[in-house]
Structure formats: structure tokens, C-alpha cells
Amino acid sequence: MSAPTGQTQTTPPIARLFDLTGKAALVTGAAMGIGEAIASRLAEAGAAVMIADVNMEAAQATAARLAALGRKVSATRADVSQVTDARAMVAKTVETFGRLDILVNNAGVYPFSPALEMTEEQWDRVLDINLKGSFFVAQAAASHMVEAGRGGRIVNIASIDALHPTGFLTHYDSSKGGVVMMTKALAKELGPRGVTVNAIAPGGISTPGAAAGGSADQASADATAAFMARIPLGRVGDPDDIARVALFLASDASAYMTGSLVVVDGGYLLS
């Protein structure tokens, strides 16, 4: 919708829209894969970035690589399934950088398991990390953003499995479906407080986690082959394909978006 006649609109240059200089970001699961790519892009755009991961050695290695490029980064160990860790990583970010403007909830797990063989332990682990963890990190981050009075950006990493099940991932699909609705619910509540909340639904992305999360059994191999055959662009995605969209949602370029889900899947869901 265009502005009413006579209303003046300010149109900042593209460079300013994507400039995150002076802002601070927290990215969970940022030691490798999609999280590492997102942390890299946010830091490149000028943000100070806290790299949070359960694997502290890998987080420190990623932080060192980015620091060598002149980026302002730090690392902290955090298990997002633990509420105390969720709050501690937000506090650590504020303590280190003096503020928190951007949260990217990326940490997640996706172990293949047939529904009829799934255990309570498997179900709880996936839901605790993917859904419970995302909520309590978002709660802690949003509390700071609201109190600081500067607003903020929250970006949740969902999945196309929230919209279309791949197979053998009932726990994962359920958790990511929850992330999509959580995104909308938080957007509705936090919008009036100046905090936008959006989500990205990646399709097949080539990451170390994807390689480790797969199963060697034939059923899983068949499901993976069928998945690949449905991608119109003919390739799996790269972590940076997701990082570019995360940068957009973390920046002022997306200032009038909240409660949205951006699908980045090479066209998979078209089939």
C-alpha cells in the first residue's frame, strides 16, 4: 500500500539498510553449519556477534577465524535446552557488548527415527532443544530488548518440515511446526514493544549436522533420494543461502515484517 498523498517517506540507501554497525547479535548453534554462516554474515555487516554453542572448542575456533578477519566476536558455551543457559547466554552477550539487538535461534537437532520406534528420550531431546530452547532464549533476549527500549530483531530457524514432512522425523517436524507458530505468537505480543519476530524455513542444506544426523538404513537413504529429486533448482542449499536471508531479517531492510515465514528451499515445496 502506498503512502497517503502528500506524506513524505524517507528512503535510506541500501548500504545503510544492511549496516549493523553498533548492534550486537547472539546466534545459537553458531559454531558450524548454518549458524556459523549466519554469524559470519552478521559480523561482516558490522554487528558484534556472540557465538553460542554446546561445543565450546568449535565455537572458539569459529570466533578466532572471524576475529582474524577483523570482526568483533566472542564465544560462549550454552546448551539451549537448559533454561539457565538460555538466560546466561543473553546476559553474557549484554555483558560483553553492552547491548543485544539481534537474536538468531538456530540451534537444533534432527536425528532420523521411525515413528513406531521413537523413544520418549528421543522425543524429549528434540523438543527440548528445538522448541523449548528457542522459546526461552527468545524470552530472555526479548526481555532485554524491551527493557532497553531500542526494539530488536528475533529470527527463528524453522524448517520446510514444519510445512511438509520428509519422513522419519516426527519429533523434528513437530518441533519446527511449533517454532513457526511460536514465531507468530511472539510477533503479535512483541510487535507493539518494537521487537520483530520472523522465521526462516530452510530446505535441504549441506551442513556437517546434516551429514551426522542421517541414518545409514535403507529407508532413510530412500527418503533422502526422494527429497533430492523434488528440488527444481537441482542442488542442495549452502549455509550461506540461509545466512543471506537471516541478514535481511536482522536488518532494517525487513523493518515492516513480523510474524513471517520465509521459505528457502530451492523450490522443493513446489512439487
C-alpha angles and dihedrals in degrees: 000000000000124000118267114270111281095019113129118223123199113223111195118204118263093249091059094046091060097036111113096176111146093020128109127218136193118205120186121211087019101145095092146352120018093352092054091049091050093048089050094052095045091049091047088054089057104265123136103238132206110206107209121187141145087235102070095181091056091043091053091048091053091046090051092051092051093043089055087059090055096259123145105239143144135184135224134178114239138161104207092202088070114077091208089057091047091057094040095055091052091048090048091052092051091045092050101041103020094240147031121223105155133041123186112191099204106140112113146137131216114184113175115242132160109242094237091054099042116123129214089245092056092047094048094047094053095044092044093054102034103038111012091042093049092051098049094045088049091048092052093044094046091049089058093043093052093045092049090053095221098104119225150205127261119189119188121197107223124161141236083250085076086067104030125018117235095198135259091037106091093140092047094044091050092049094050092046085055091050090056093052092041088055091055094045093050091045091056093049099039101039093083088052093056098257119124120204121196136158140217123215108204121198122206108338125181105236137142088249092055090052093048095042097057125098126233094219120110095245092058092044090053091049091051092049091050090049093053093048091061098058109105093198088059099229143074116253128260120232089246090061086068095038092059091055091045089054090052092051092046092051136072088257086083096042094129096048126094133148090022130138116211113201115212105178111124088253096301094141091055091074 
